[in-house]
Amino acid sequence: MEVQALTKYARMSPKKVNEVARVIRGKQATDALDLLKFIPRKSAALISKTLQSAIANAENNHDLSADNLTVDKAIIEMGPALKRFKAAARGGVAKRRKRMSHIRIVLTDNA
């Protein structure tokens, strides 16, 4: 059975979040949580929170044990971007795109 959790509008670039998401794909859910505690990046905290939510969904809604869950997919999708401007040389303007991402984690039971 597949169980998922979704965090929308996370204020971090999808490229940065995807670097950490690659680490946990295919791992046991509890092992992935332990691994994320030792990665010193903001994106690791965001993914950890989403993973904990997916584990809670599995335990409460589907009566599955956290020990039997595996991270099947960790999908990072592009969210909307905030468009900002910063002063540039000679009175010009430089565009800034502050990107957001949607984090989707899908867990499966080993059975």
N, C-alpha and C positions, 0 to 999 in steps of 0.2 A: 504494500500500500504506500502511496506517495503522500507526503505531508509537506506543506510549504509555508513560508513566512515571507512577507514583503515589507521592505522599508522604502518609502517613496520620498523623493525630494531631499536626499542626503546631500549636504552642502560640501561635496568633495568631487573632484574630477573623476569620471569613470576610469580613466587610465590609471590613476593612483590606486583606486579601490581594487581594480582587477589584478594588480600585482600581488596583493595579499590573498585575493580569492583563489588564485591559482594554487596556492599552498594547501588549501583544505579540501580540494576536490578529490573524491574517492576515499577519504579517510573516515574512520569511525567518528560519530558526532561528539562523543565525550573526549576523544583524543584531539579532535580539531579545536574544541573549546580550550583545552589545556595548552595547545600550541599557540593559539591566538593571544593568550595572556602574556607571552614572552616576546611578541613582535611589537617593537616600540613605534608604532605608527597610529595616527588617528583613524585610518581606515580599518585597522585591526579591531578597534573598539566598536566601530559601526557594524562590522560583520559579526562580531561576537554577540552583540545585542540581538541581531536578526536571527542568529543561530540558536540562541537561548529561547527566542520566541517560537521558532520552529519546533524545538524539542518540547516546549510546553504545550504547543498545539497537538503534538503526537500523543503526549501523556494524557491530556485532559479530554480531547475530542475523540480520539481513536483508541484509547486504552493500550498504547504501545509502550514498551520499556525503552528508556534512553540508551541502554546498553546494546540493544539490537539495531540501532539506527545508523545508517551510513549517509554521508553527504553525497547525494547523487549528482546534483547540479548546484553550482554557485554562479548565478547569472547576474552580470552587472550591465544594466541598460542605461542609455543616455537619457537624462531628464532635461528639463528646460534650462536655458542659460540666462543669467541676469546680464543685461548689457549695460556696461558702465564706461565712463570716459575718464581719461587722466591727461593732465597737461603734458604737452610734448615740447620739443625744441622749437624755437622761433615762433611762439604763439600758436602752435598747432595743437591738435588733439589726437590722442592715441586711444583706440578702442580696446576695451577689456571685456572678455567674456568670462563670467564667473559660472563655471559649469556645475550642474547637479547630476546626481545619479540615482537610479532605483536599484535596490539590492534585493534579489530574489534567491532564496535558498530552498532547495527541494531535498527532503530526506526520504529514504526508503528503508523499509525493514528488510533484514537479511533473509527472511523466510520465503 
